[in-house]
Amino acid sequence: MRDPEHAWSRRLGRISREPDRVLKWARWYVTKQSTTLGHELFLDQDHDVASTALVLGSARSGTTWVAEVLAAGSETRFIMEPFDDRCSQFRGGLPDATYLSPGAHNDRLEYFADKVFSGHLRSKWTDQYNHAHHPSRRVVKDVRTVALLGWFAARYPSMPIIYLIRHPFATAWSMATLGWGTHGSLLGERARLDAPTEAERKILLPQAFLAEVTRWCVEQDRGLRHLDPTIHVAFYETVVENPLSSFTEMTEYLGGRSSAWKGWMPDVASFDRPSKTSVRRDAPDSASQWVESWQGELPEEIIKNALEIVRSFGLDEIYGIEPAPNLKPSDLWRRETRQ
């Protein structure tokens, strides 16, 4: 039986520690509940997968932000992370970094993916941020299927795919400090009766960081195995620092790949809006601060260990100690394929 007194003690403790974050969450929750019905009232009649743009990347890579910019218009339906285990129609979700080679068969995944990309899927989870009532196209945003990049491209050759990559240290540090991912049961407060002490967090955070760097490497290593020029690759750091040119490139790519996206133009005002999944307490004043958010936060020895993990996967040619990528997206197509 739950102890209501202890539950309220936890809530009051969280409010005293982070009142601004709790207030933001409360506003989000009230808005979400009041608009749920509106998100689910839509008529999606175009079931051509070419009308769907898939935005794919590891967690905390800016995929929600990019997807929201693409779905800012009233004619674009937003489908949120359908392969998450919180989607009622895909119970259990997918294990981390699930990989299938192009052409491989899996009845469960094929059935559900067909339903997602054709627009037949409806659920409270996936449609929670949708605002289009008569959509003519769709944006599917996902962070759990990076390793299936080649499989998606082979099964749905007419579907535009935008693959977003961010520095592994930035994504890993964000996951660790939020208490998400591998060490979430230890660092996250939602599922705990207590909260880690500062001494415990000091020990746990570096280990959580290294675990998330490893997860990122496995996902990118598998995702990059079957990369080809039909997939649009964008580095998060470039999009943040040059949003107009980056989204212009996406516009040209989408319009060239799908008639449903011809004529679409991004809303410049949407570039500066924080995404629905942004939980940063204080928004940085500049793009460089977003890009360099992890620097100076970890001991030198931990950074060395993380670099060795990246190097062991052969991904150090993409990212190193500097926050910016070492190469251009087009260079990724010419990397030696690792089977």
GICORHU-V556744 format. One line per field, one symbol per residue. ss: DSSP state (2 for helix, 1 for strand, 0 for the rest). phi: phi as a letter, one per 20 degrees, with the letter a starting at -180 (. if undefined). Layout:
ss=???
phi=???
This chain:
ss=000222222222222220222222222222222222222200000000222111110000002222222200000111110000000000000000000000000022222222222000000000000000000011111100022222222220000111111002222222222200222222200000000002222222222222222222222222222200001111122222202222222222222220222000000222220000000000000022222000000002222222222222000000000000000022220000000
phi=.fefffffffffffffecffffffffffffffffdgfffeebcddedfffeddedcrfgmdnffgfffffdfffdceddekfeffeffecgnlcfglgccfgnfdbgffffffgfffenffcafffdfdfceecfdbccddbcdcgfegffffffcfeefcdddccgffffffffffemdngdffeefefedeccfffffffefgfffgfffffggffffgffefcfbffdedcegffffecffffffffgfffffebffdfnfcfegfffeffffdfcffcffebfffffdfefnecfgffffffffffffemdffeccfffefebegffffefffde
